[in-house]
Amino acid sequence: MSTNPFPINHDLHTHTSLSACCADHKLTGAFTAKYAGAHGYATLCFTDHFWDAEVPGASAWYAPQDINHVKKLLPLPKAEGVNVLFGCETEYCGGKKLGIAPSHYDQFDMIVIPVNHFHMPGFVRPEGCDTEEGISELLISRLEELASLDLPWSKVGIAHLNGCIFPSGERYERALALIPEVRLRSAFSRFARRGAGIELNASCFATGWMDNRDGGFRLLRTALEEGCRFYCASDAHTRDGLDSIARLMRAAADALGLTADDLFLPS
């Protein structure tokens, strides 16, 4: 195995002001590309929120963020020495309901898919599913279902398993601890065979999650042990959020024992 350290020279999940949840109208593609160039990044991928108009059942929040909307970022801004990619962040809602249609897979260089946006009740999270036991079963079931789909896996990233908005903090950690080991390993083994990437989400690390080496770290460690590869993500929604990779990612990668061999890049 390589002894070279895991490279902290990329950001494969970041937003611009096109994402409805962006809190900073000055977070433009041009600003982020300039930041990436100034900080020596090799790869940058924009992943604004996207729900395909060809897929029925969008939430009211997601519906306006269709292909025409996210393509307002094009042509992509350039930065010297940086491979700038066009991606998206969509949703998996269970029951094989994914927010991107196969007809649009080729439109994107990377497709980032979270399964744990459980702050969206009635859409991602079923109404009434709010116990730690329920969240535990929902998360592992969603991972198992997603791993069974026919996707362009070499450019798919599984987003922010090291954090969740609902439930937050200790409740999410307890829910993660309830996931049966055999099911967790089986899901990550499948992701590894498919060639998907597992995200190291700096925004989640920034909430203090690094202080707890159980829970989400268990998921990441298990993914590593099952052969998955990883990528850095700021998941920035403000200009200040771009700095989270430089501040936090080396400590996270070293805590997991990642090396250069563990790097995922979309292809």
C-alpha positions as CSV (number, residue, x, y, z in Angstrom):
1,M,0.0,0.0,0.0
2,S,1.1,3.5,-0.7
3,T,2.6,5.5,2.2
4,N,1.8,8.8,0.4
5,P,-0.7,10.9,2.3
6,F,-4.3,11.4,1.1
7,P,-4.3,14.5,-1.2
8,I,-6.2,17.5,0.2
9,N,-6.2,19.3,-3.2
10,H,-9.8,19.0,-4.5
11,D,-13.4,19.9,-3.7
12,L,-16.0,17.6,-5.3
13,H,-19.1,18.9,-3.6
14,T,-19.6,22.7,-3.4
15,H,-22.5,25.0,-4.1
16,T,-23.1,28.3,-5.7
17,S,-25.8,30.9,-5.3
18,L,-27.9,28.8,-7.8
19,S,-28.7,26.4,-4.9
20,A,-31.8,27.6,-3.1
21,C,-30.1,26.9,0.3
22,C,-27.1,29.1,-0.5
23,A,-26.8,31.8,2.1
24,D,-24.4,34.0,0.1
25,H,-25.3,35.6,-3.2
26,K,-21.6,36.3,-3.8
27,L,-20.8,32.6,-3.8
28,T,-20.5,32.5,-7.6
29,G,-18.8,29.9,-9.8
30,A,-16.1,32.5,-10.7
31,F,-15.4,33.2,-7.0
32,T,-15.0,29.5,-6.2
33,A,-12.8,28.8,-9.2
34,K,-10.5,31.7,-8.3
35,Y,-10.4,30.3,-4.7
36,A,-9.5,26.8,-6.0
37,G,-6.7,28.2,-8.2
38,A,-5.3,30.3,-5.4
39,H,-5.2,27.3,-3.1
40,G,-3.6,24.8,-5.5
41,Y,-6.5,22.6,-6.1
42,A,-6.2,20.0,-8.9
43,T,-10.0,19.4,-9.2
44,L,-13.1,21.3,-8.4
45,C,-16.7,20.1,-9.0
46,F,-19.7,22.4,-8.7
47,T,-22.7,20.4,-7.4
48,D,-25.7,22.7,-7.1
49,H,-29.0,21.1,-5.9
50,F,-31.0,19.5,-8.8
51,W,-34.2,17.7,-9.3
52,D,-35.0,16.5,-12.8
53,A,-38.3,17.7,-14.2
54,E,-38.5,14.2,-15.9
55,V,-38.8,12.6,-12.4
56,P,-42.3,13.1,-10.8
57,G,-42.7,13.9,-7.1
58,A,-40.3,16.9,-6.6
59,S,-40.8,18.9,-3.4
60,A,-41.9,22.5,-3.8
61,W,-38.4,23.5,-2.7
62,Y,-36.6,21.3,-5.3
63,A,-38.9,21.7,-8.3
64,P,-37.5,25.0,-9.5
65,Q,-33.9,23.6,-9.5
66,D,-34.2,21.7,-12.7
67,I,-31.7,21.2,-15.6
68,N,-32.2,24.6,-17.1
69,H,-31.6,26.2,-13.7
70,V,-28.4,24.4,-12.8
71,K,-27.1,24.9,-16.3
72,K,-27.0,28.7,-15.7
73,L,-23.5,27.9,-14.3
74,L,-22.3,27.1,-17.8
75,P,-20.0,27.7,-19.4
76,L,-17.9,26.7,-16.4
77,P,-15.5,29.3,-15.0
78,K,-11.8,28.5,-15.5
79,A,-8.8,28.5,-13.2
80,E,-5.2,27.8,-14.1
81,G,-4.2,24.3,-13.2
82,V,-7.7,23.3,-12.0
83,N,-9.8,20.7,-13.7
84,V,-13.3,22.3,-13.2
85,L,-16.2,19.9,-13.4
86,F,-20.0,20.3,-13.7
87,G,-21.9,18.2,-11.2
88,C,-25.1,18.2,-9.2
89,E,-26.5,17.1,-5.8
90,T,-29.8,15.3,-6.1
91,E,-31.8,13.2,-3.7
92,Y,-32.6,9.6,-3.1
93,C,-36.1,9.3,-1.5
94,G,-36.4,5.5,-1.3
95,G,-38.5,3.2,-3.4
96,K,-36.0,3.7,-6.3
97,K,-37.0,7.4,-6.5
98,L,-33.9,9.3,-7.5
99,G,-34.0,12.9,-8.5
100,I,-32.2,12.5,-11.8
101,A,-33.4,10.7,-14.9
102,P,-31.1,8.4,-16.8
103,S,-31.5,10.7,-19.8
104,H,-29.5,13.3,-18.0
105,Y,-26.7,11.2,-16.5
106,D,-24.4,12.3,-19.3
107,Q,-25.0,16.0,-18.6
108,F,-22.9,15.8,-15.4
109,D,-19.3,15.0,-14.6
110,M,-20.3,14.0,-11.1
111,I,-23.6,13.1,-9.4
112,V,-23.6,13.6,-5.6
113,I,-26.3,11.6,-3.8
114,P,-27.2,12.0,-0.1
115,V,-29.5,9.5,1.5
116,N,-29.8,11.3,4.9
117,H,-31.5,14.6,4.2
118,F,-33.9,13.6,6.9
119,H,-34.8,17.3,7.6
120,M,-37.2,16.9,4.6
121,P,-40.2,15.1,6.1
122,G,-42.8,13.7,3.7
123,F,-40.1,13.8,1.0
124,V,-36.9,12.2,2.0
125,R,-38.0,11.1,5.5
126,P,-41.4,9.5,5.9
127,E,-43.8,11.4,8.2
128,G,-43.6,10.0,11.7
129,C,-40.2,8.5,11.3
130,D,-38.4,10.3,14.1
131,T,-37.1,7.8,16.6
132,E,-33.5,6.7,16.7
133,E,-34.6,3.2,15.8
134,G,-36.6,4.4,12.8
135,I,-33.8,6.6,11.6
136,S,-31.3,3.8,11.9
137,E,-33.4,1.4,9.8
138,L,-34.2,4.2,7.3
139,L,-30.6,5.0,6.7
140,I,-29.3,1.5,6.2
141,S,-32.3,0.7,4.0
142,R,-31.6,3.7,1.8
143,L,-28.0,2.7,1.5
144,E,-28.9,-0.8,0.5
145,E,-31.5,0.4,-2.0
146,L,-29.2,3.0,-3.6
147,A,-26.4,0.4,-4.0
148,S,-28.8,-1.8,-6.0
149,L,-29.6,0.9,-8.6
150,D,-28.2,1.0,-12.1
151,L,-26.2,4.2,-12.1
152,P,-23.0,5.6,-13.7
153,W,-21.1,4.6,-10.5
154,S,-17.7,5.8,-11.6
155,K,-19.0,9.4,-11.2
156,V,-21.3,8.9,-8.2
157,G,-20.5,10.2,-4.7
158,I,-22.3,9.3,-1.5
159,A,-22.7,12.5,0.4
160,H,-22.1,13.5,4.0
161,L,-22.6,10.2,6.0
162,N,-20.5,11.9,8.7
163,G,-23.3,14.2,9.6
164,C,-27.0,14.8,9.4
165,I,-29.4,17.7,10.0
166,F,-32.2,15.6,11.6
167,P,-31.8,14.1,14.0
168,S,-28.6,16.0,15.0
169,G,-25.8,15.5,17.4
170,E,-26.1,12.6,19.9
171,R,-29.4,11.4,18.6
172,Y,-27.9,10.8,15.1
173,E,-24.8,9.1,16.7
174,R,-27.1,6.8,18.6
175,A,-29.1,6.0,15.5
176,L,-25.9,5.1,13.6
177,A,-24.8,2.8,16.4
178,L,-27.9,0.8,16.0
179,I,-27.2,-0.2,12.4
180,P,-26.3,-3.9,12.2
181,E,-22.7,-4.4,11.3
182,V,-23.4,-7.1,8.7
183,R,-25.8,-4.9,6.8
184,L,-23.5,-1.9,6.9
185,R,-20.5,-3.9,5.6
186,S,-22.6,-5.5,2.8
187,A,-23.8,-2.0,1.6
188,F,-20.3,-0.5,1.6
189,S,-18.9,-3.6,-0.1
190,R,-21.3,-3.1,-2.9
191,F,-20.5,0.6,-3.2
192,A,-16.8,-0.4,-3.4
193,R,-17.4,-3.0,-6.2
194,R,-19.5,-0.4,-8.0
195,G,-16.7,2.1,-7.8
196,A,-18.7,4.9,-6.0
197,G,-16.9,7.5,-3.9
198,I,-17.6,8.2,-0.2
199,E,-17.6,11.8,0.8
200,L,-15.5,13.4,3.6
201,N,-17.7,16.4,4.3
202,A,-15.9,19.3,5.8
203,S,-19.1,21.1,6.7
204,C,-20.1,18.2,8.9
205,F,-16.6,18.1,10.5
206,A,-16.9,21.8,11.2
207,T,-19.9,21.3,13.5
208,G,-17.7,19.6,16.1
209,W,-18.4,16.1,14.8
210,M,-14.6,15.4,14.8
211,D,-14.8,15.3,18.6
212,N,-16.8,12.0,18.4
213,R,-14.9,9.1,16.8
214,D,-17.9,6.8,16.9
215,G,-21.1,7.1,14.9
216,G,-20.2,8.6,11.6
217,F,-16.6,7.7,11.9
218,R,-17.8,4.1,12.2
219,L,-19.5,4.4,8.8
220,L,-16.4,5.9,7.2
221,R,-14.0,3.3,8.7
222,T,-16.3,0.5,7.6
223,A,-16.4,2.0,4.1
224,L,-12.6,2.1,4.1
225,E,-12.3,-1.5,5.3
226,E,-14.7,-2.7,2.6
227,G,-12.6,-1.1,-0.1
228,C,-14.3,2.2,-0.8
229,R,-12.5,5.3,-2.0
230,F,-13.0,8.8,-0.7
231,Y,-13.1,12.5,-1.8
232,C,-13.0,15.9,-0.1
233,A,-16.1,18.1,0.0
234,S,-16.5,21.5,1.5
235,D,-20.3,21.4,0.8
236,A,-19.9,25.2,1.0
237,H,-23.0,27.4,1.1
238,T,-21.0,30.5,1.8
239,R,-17.7,31.9,0.7
240,D,-16.3,31.3,4.2
241,G,-17.3,27.6,4.0
242,L,-14.8,27.0,1.3
243,D,-12.0,27.2,3.9
244,S,-13.3,24.2,5.8
245,I,-11.3,21.8,3.7
246,A,-8.0,23.4,4.5
247,R,-8.9,23.7,8.2
248,L,-10.3,20.3,8.9
249,M,-9.7,17.7,6.2
250,R,-6.1,16.7,6.9
251,A,-7.0,15.8,10.5
252,A,-10.0,13.7,9.3
253,A,-8.0,11.9,6.6
254,D,-5.2,11.1,9.0
255,A,-7.7,9.9,11.7
256,L,-9.1,7.4,9.2
257,G,-5.6,6.4,8.0
258,L,-6.3,7.3,4.4
259,T,-3.5,7.4,1.8
260,A,-3.3,8.4,-1.8
261,D,-4.5,5.0,-2.8
262,D,-7.8,5.8,-1.3
263,L,-8.6,8.8,-3.5
264,F,-11.8,8.8,-5.5
265,L,-12.1,11.0,-8.6
266,P,-15.0,10.9,-11.0
267,S,-14.4,9.3,-14.4
